């Protein structure tokens, strides 16, 4: 099931029309298709003094986040931190979440943390592999472009930092993609 969904998302990424956000009808034989429904989760635990990362099998969900629909499931990673970790425990977690994360040659950078979860996105950077335009790699965005798409400080310079984080948290909530409503339905 996930393999077919990954393929649909990949085709949408290569098409580069924003199809993952939804509202574009049937795609890959699925009516009212939208992307971002595959969760990629990595559990972080401790084994003695070492950090251990365990990658879960991807899971298909009926809901998705706006970020995952925009970027594509394969470009979003969720690190789940075990309860025994403290984000201020000797600074170990702060250091870990402030760095890039490399998984199978793909770079992921953190963009938010919430409820023992760290959310990462794959930017337009490569690690020891070449860009393959046929796979849509040239459509990945930088972290700054991602932030600007979500809530640009240049367009909203009077906003204090706390609401910006609140907006990011809302974009990470599981949701169903929007539905189109005809103007006549509004009366």
Buried (B, 14 or more C-beta within 10 A) or exposed (E): EBEEBBEBBBEBBBBEEEBBBBEBEEBEEEEEBBBBBBBBBBBBBEEEEEEEEEEEEBEEBEEBBBBBBBBBBBBBBBBBBEEEBEBEEEEBBBEBBEEEBEBEEBBBBBBBBEEBEBBBBBBBBBEEEEEEEEEBBEBBBEBEEBBBEBBBEEEEEEEEEEEBBEEBBEBBEEBEBEEEEEEEEEE
